Amino acid sequence: MSSMELNALRGELAHDILNIEDIEVLKEVKRSLHQIIAQAKDGMKNKSSHPRPYTLEEIYSRIAESEAQITAGNVLTIEEANAEVRKQLPWLK
C-alpha cells in the first residue's frame, strides 16, 4: 500500500469517526480499535519475517506419514470433509 493510499484510508477513517454522534457507539469504536491494534501487534511479534522451508527429510517424512494414513484407511470422503468444515466454520455456509 502506498503512502498516498495509506493517508487516504486514514482520512476516510477519521471522517467516519468524526461523523459518529452517539457517545456509546464512539466508546465502542475506541475499545474495538484498541483491541484490534493490540492483536495486530501481538501477531507481528509472533510472526517470523521469513518462514523456514521444509528440508527434504521433512518432506519425505510427511509423505510417508500421509501414505501410511491412506493405507490404514484414515481418510475422509469429500462429503465428510465438507461436513467437518461446515461444523467448525458454520458462517461459511
N, C-alpha and C positions, 0 to 999 in steps of 0.2 A: 504494500500500500504506500503510495507516495505521500509526501508531507502535505501536498495540497488536498489530497483525499482525506487524510487524517484530520486536517484542520476543518474541512467541510463537515465531516462527521461530528466533530466536537461542537461545531456551530449548530448543527441540527439538534444534537442532544441538549445543548444549552437552551435553545429556543423551546424545545419540548418541555424542559423543566420549568422555564420561566412562565410558561402558559398554564401550569398547574395551579388551580385556585383553592383546592381542598387541602388543608393543613395535614390531615391524616394520610392522604394519598402522597403528599410530598415527604412525610416522615417515612412511609413505607418504601418509596423510591430511594431515599437516602440509605435506609437499612439494607435494602437489596443491593444497591450499588457497592456499599462497603463489603458485603458478603461476597459478591462476585469478584471484587478486586482481591480480597484475601485468598479466595480459592485459586485465582489465576496466579498469584504469587507463589502459593504452595505448589501448584502444578509446575511452575517454572523451576522451582528448587529440585523437584524430583525428576525432572526431565533431562536426560543426557543430550548434549548437543549432537553427538554422533553415536547412534546405536552400534553396538559391536556386531559384526556379521558372524553368522554361524561358521564354525570350522567344518571341513569335510567330514571329520569323525562325528560331529554332532548331527550333521545332515544324514549320514548313513545310519546312525543310531535311531533317529526319528523315523526314517523309512522302515527300518527293521521292526521297530515298535508298532508302527501302523500296520505293516503286513501281518504281524502276529495277531493284532486285534481283529483284522479281517478274517484270518484263518480260524480264529476262535469264534467267529460269528458275532462279535461285539460291534455291530454296525446298526445304523438306523436307515429306514427307508426315507425317501424324500417327504412322505406324508408325516412320518413320525418326527423328523427334524423340524418340519414346518409347525407341527403342533407344539413342540418344545419352545420354539421361538415365540409363538403366539402366547404361550403360557407365561414366559419370562418377560415379554415385552408387549403387553396387551394393547398399548396405544398404537402399535403398528398395523392393526387390523385394517 
